[in-house]
Amino acid sequence: MATQHSRSIARMMLAPATTLLLAWMLIPLIMTLYFSFKKYLPLRGGDLGWVGFDNYVRFISSSAFWPAVATTLIIVGGVLLITILLGILLALLLDQPIWGQGVVRILVIAPFFVMPTVSGLVWKNMFMDPVNGFFAHIWRVFGAEPIQWLSHASMPSLVMIISWQWLPFATLILLTAIQSLDSEQIEAAEMDGAKPLSRFFFIILPHLARAITVVVLIQTIFLLSIFAEIFVTTAGAFGTKTLTYLIFQRVLESQNVGLGSAGGVYAIILANIVAIFLMRIVGKNLDR
Amino acid sequence: MKQIQLKKVSKNFGATEVIPPLDLDIEDGEFVVFVGPSGCGKSTLLRLIAGLEDVTSGQILINGKDATEMPPASRGLAMVFQSYALYPHMSVRKNIAFPLRMIGMPKDEQAKRVDEAAKVLNLTEYLDRRPGQLSGGQRQRVAIGRAIVREPTAFLFDEPLSNLDAALRVGMRLEISELHKRLDTTMIYVTHDQVEAMTMADKIVVLQSGVIEQVGTPLDLYHNPRNTFVAGFIGSPKMNLLTGKEAEKHGAHTIGIRPEHLTISTKKGGWEGTVGVSEHLGSDTFIHVECKAFDETLTVRASGEMDLSYGSKVYLTPDASNLHKFDENGMRMS
């Protein structure tokens, strides 16, 4: 049987890739689970044996745990809010026929190509520096005392930096969605007497629902594991310690691999809880 | 009463002139069909009337008032689009109610009007469905429903049936004609299908590259085409347009004779020819005859029983009273 034959050959051909992918995902996961039940201190005696759920209890009872969860959620929520609101506005603007459209669109996408560490450093040193930063100069022009962005307004600063990085992504997806809107629908609404604002809320926004869902889901996945921007700006100080950052500190700064691994498992659980909530709230948009 | 008047209306897209200045009057309650080959500017003309395109020059009067600068919504016209342009995320009920909601009509009044429209269009049981769950014909009816509820001064249809299959098209054609009789409202209908134009119109406007070739009733256009373009465009199958010696015998540059005005005989007649392909429709047979006198293929309508084998010799005789004569500019000579 040709089909039977080709099917088993197809399976064999797929096997290396599948195996590699499985190993790629499973080995780190199993190692994390393995270490999370061990007392493992690389610089202070190495593997000190099994400790059961000790690491889990210690990680969650640490005073830094719940603030870290809260920080993570605030960053995710804040960035999502800003990128989607501004993304829709920018997409609407970019959809207008303008001179030099191609160049403008590339410029808008540009921040997405900047590496997170680089953008973090650029913002920290060139914009938010309280002495020489661009913002400090603006503040002084108006005779105001420059804000010490990263220490006094650390969370808004971080949300701002990360939003700047992710805005192009949201804009791009929303722009393609707006462009896919049937122009006859807008014209029909126009004939039906819908003013520009009603056209936006009754026609354009519902049309964008699916694209917004995609942006929310994809961005959440990446924002939950934000690290570089925090590392190069506040290094986790001033209440900017996310769950990811806390795990990094436990493993590398405290050299406690077991404790950090337990944190990693918590991070997986948090990501799943967020995912379940998101799918409940916005996932139904994908069914249509 | 003249309800919609176009005075010297023209439209340019950039440097290209799509519609040179034209005049057109549309009477109250009339069913007007704009017909022409694709790209002839008929849809643009409709969009100018709707206000979806701005006129380059000229004036549009609706109910005697200058509507040239009015936004689409305040012209009191309703449009049915080729793609139906239904709002996919709204139920049929909300789609139909949308224009009423936009003018801030009270909820119960809205519901009453929607129910009425749904009853007229047999949509009552589909009111809570989404457009995506409806068939093409039903979507078409929803689009018409959305136009009806506004009680507009005139309906504009932009090739509304071109997305439907042939059987459904015939049905919807009847429904729209019936709707026109019942509502007695002006309708302007754009199509490239001359059958739709002939069957539905009170008045046909034939357009070619933005120019009105002729305006008249369907039968007027059929019997007295003003030029060769109208002659060839109206009527199915097409009128046979012949040039050369035989035409000069009649004192014309081109003569036109419709397939139904030619008699075919195997024994004697005016023009000798050989039979090509025969198309049997049951009621009629369309026979393509290669004619030596013109070096052209003529289409002849014969009775359904007519059975001539390919390549056999026949004679064609035109009905002299239905012979159309055109001069070298393609204009009718009378």
Interface residues (C-beta under 8 A of the other chain):
Chain A: D182 E184 Q185 E187 A188 A189 E190 M191 D192 G193 A194 K195 S198 F202 I203 P206 H207 A209 R288
Chain B: A50 G51 L52 P71 P72 A73 L77 A78 M79 F81 Q82 S83 A85 L86 Y87 P88 H89 M90 F98 P99 M102 I103 G132 R146 R150
